[in-house]
Amino acid sequence: MKKLLATLLLAAFLSPAVISLTGCDAPTMVLTPQDRNQKIRRNINFEARELVEDWDSLWMVDKPSQLTRWYLPNPD
C-alpha cells in the first residue's frame, strides 16, 4: 500500500512538470501548432536577448580596476 501511495504521489508531482516541458500539441481554436511554435520561439528569443542585456549590465556595474596609471575616483 505504501508503494502504491508513493507512486501516486510521485506521479502527481511529476505530471505537471512533464506536461509543462513537453507541452500540448493538440490544435486549439485560437492557435494552430505553427502559430504556437512561432510564439514559443519568439518568447525564447526575447528572453535570450534580455539575458544578454542583464549579463552586460552585470559587467558594467563591476568596480573599475585599480591597476591603471590614471587616477580613478572611488565610486563609494
N, C-alpha and C positions, 0 to 999 in steps of 0.2 A: 504494500500500500504506500509506503514511503517513497519507493522508487517511482511509482505512478505519479504521486503528488509532485515529486521533484521534477519529473519530466514535463508535467503540465505547467509548472511554474517557469521552467526554462523556456518552454515554447511560448508562454505568454510574454516573457520579457524579450525574447529574440525576434518574435514575429514582426513587431513594428520596425525594428532595425532592418530586417531583411526586406520588408516592403519599401521602406524609405530609400534603401540603397538600389534596389532593382527597379522600383517604380512600377507603375501600372501602365501597360502598353495598350490597354483597351481604348478604342476611339471614343471620345465623348461628343456631346452635341456642340461643344464650344470649340475644341481644338482637335485637329487631326494629328496623327503621330508625327508628321513632318513639322507642323507648327509647334508642337510640344518640344520636339528635339531642337528646333531653332531657338525657342525661348530658353531652354536649358543652356545651350551653347552661349547665347548672349549673356545670360547671368554669370556663367563661369568666366567668360572673357572680361566682364565688368569687374568681378571680384578679383581677378588676377591683376588687372590694372590698379585697383585700389590697394592690393597687397604691395605692388611695386612702389606706389606713392608712399605708403606707410613705411616701407623699408628705407626709402630715400629720406623721408623726414626724420627717421631714427638716426641716420648717419649725420644729418645736418645739426642735430641737437648736441652731438658729441662735443666735448670741450676741445679747443684747439691744442695743438701740440706745443710743448714748451721747448722743443728742440729747434729753435729758429734764432737767427741773429737779430731779428727785428723785435721791438718791444710789442707785446700783445697784452692789452689790459685784461685783468681778471674779470670775467663776466659776473662773478658773485658779488 
